[in-house]
Amino acid sequence: MDQHRDRATAARRARAQPGGAFFAPPGSVSDVLTGFHHITLNVTDLSRARAFYEGVLGLKVDQDFPGEKLRLRIGETDRLVLRPPLPGTPSGDRFSERRVGLDHLAIGVSSRAELEQLLEVLRRNGVAADLHHDPLGPAVISFRDPDNIQWEFFEQS
């Protein structure tokens, strides 16, 4: 038993990086993960958020628990869940990337042409959106939802 524990300790130390970080060995957790199942956002007004995500972005609702939760599809397998603020949330609270946690969300788009179509849809619906052309990389549209959460549509081609 002590030999096994000593080998396990030696293996952990061998995987340790400067600063105390560990990297998972082959055949571990990262090998079985398939991606995000859903992302949940707390929003100040569920109806306003629905109007934005369903009405402007065109996401399809697949679960609706009025006043409690709304789940929308992003593509074939990904989901976005919207919930009203949790008890104790300060009145008038808004998202800020200056807090620890989420900075922004990015969703891939197949082509530059599709990206430009999305930009037109956003602008036609009064959403402030910027298209950034990186000469060394993909194009990106940046915009914010009604709760100030920053989103990006990211060219993947």
N, C-alpha and C positions, 0 to 999 in steps of 0.2 A: 504494500500500500504506500509506503514512504517513497519507494522508487517511482511510482506512478505520479505522486504529488510533486516530486522533484523534477520529473520530466515536464510536467504541465507548467510548473513555475518557470523552468528554463525556456520553454516554448513561448510563454507570455513575454518574458524579458527579451527574447530574440525578436519578437514582433513589435516591441515598444520602440517608438521613435523619439528623437530629442523632444523634450517638452512633455513627455509622458503620454503621447498619443499612441493608440494601438491600431493596427490594420488587421482586418479580418482575414483569416487564412482562406485559401481556395476551398470550395465546398461548404461555405458557411452561409449566413443569412443572405448576403447580397446575391447569391446564385439562385435563390428561389423567389425573389421579389419580381413582380411583373409591372409595377408602376403604381401610380396613385389610383385609388378607388374613388375617392372624392375629396374635395376641399370644402370646408365649412367656413362661411363668413357670417359674422354677426353684423346685422345692418340696422340702421335706426328706424327705417320704415319699410316693412315687408312689401306693401303695395307699390311703393315708389321703386324699390329694388326690382320687383317683378316687371314693372313697366320697362325698366332699363334692360334687364337681362333677356327677357322674353320678347319685348316689343322692339327694342333697338338692335340688340345683338342677335335676335332670332333663335335663342336657345329653346329647346323643347322641354316643357314641364313633364316629368314622369311621376312625381309624387307631390301632392298638395294637402297639407294639414293646415287649414286656414288659421292664421294667427300664431302658429307654432313653428312651421317649417315648410320650406318649398325646395324641391330638388329638381334640378334641370340637367339635361344631357349636354356634354361637350363632346362632339364626335360620337363614335359608336360605343365607347366603353367608359369614358370619364364623366364624372358628375360634379356639379357645383351645388352645395346645399346652402340655403340662406335661412337665417334664424333671426328673430328679433333680439334686442339686447338682453344680456343676462341680468338677473336681479342684482342691484348694486352698481350697475353701470351709471356713471355720472351723466346727468341730463346734458344734452348738447354735445356729448362725446363724439369725436370724429377720428377716423383712421389717421395715423401718422407713422411714416417710416422712420421717424427719429426715435421711436421706442424700440426696445429689444423685441425681436420677433420678425414678423413678415415685413419685407421691403416692397416687393411687387410680385405679380403673377405673370407668366409669359406662356402664350399658347402658339404652337407652330402653325404656319400656313404654308401650303404647297408651293406657291409661286409668287413672284413679284406682281403679276397681273392680279391675282386674288387679293394680295395685300392692298393694292391700289383701289380695288373695288370696295374693300372693307373701309378704307379711309373715306371714300365717298359716302358710304352708308352712315358712318359716324358723324361726319360733318353735316350731312343732310338732316340728321336728327338733332343737331345743335350741340353735339359733343365736341369739346375742344380736343383735337388730336393732332399730333405731329408725326410726320414721316421722316425718319432719319436714314440717310443713305450712307453707309460706311463703305468707303472705297475699297477696303480690304476684307469686307465681310458682308453679311446679310443686311437687308433693310429691316427696319423695325418701326412699328406704329406704337406710340405711347399715348395713353389716355387714362382718365380717372372715372370711376363710377360715382353715383350720387353720394356715397359715403367717403369719397376721397381716396379710395383704394386704387393704386396704380396698376394698370394692366398693360401688357404689351402683346401685340401680334407680331410674330417673329418669322421672317422668311427662312424656310428650311431647305431651299433648293441650292 
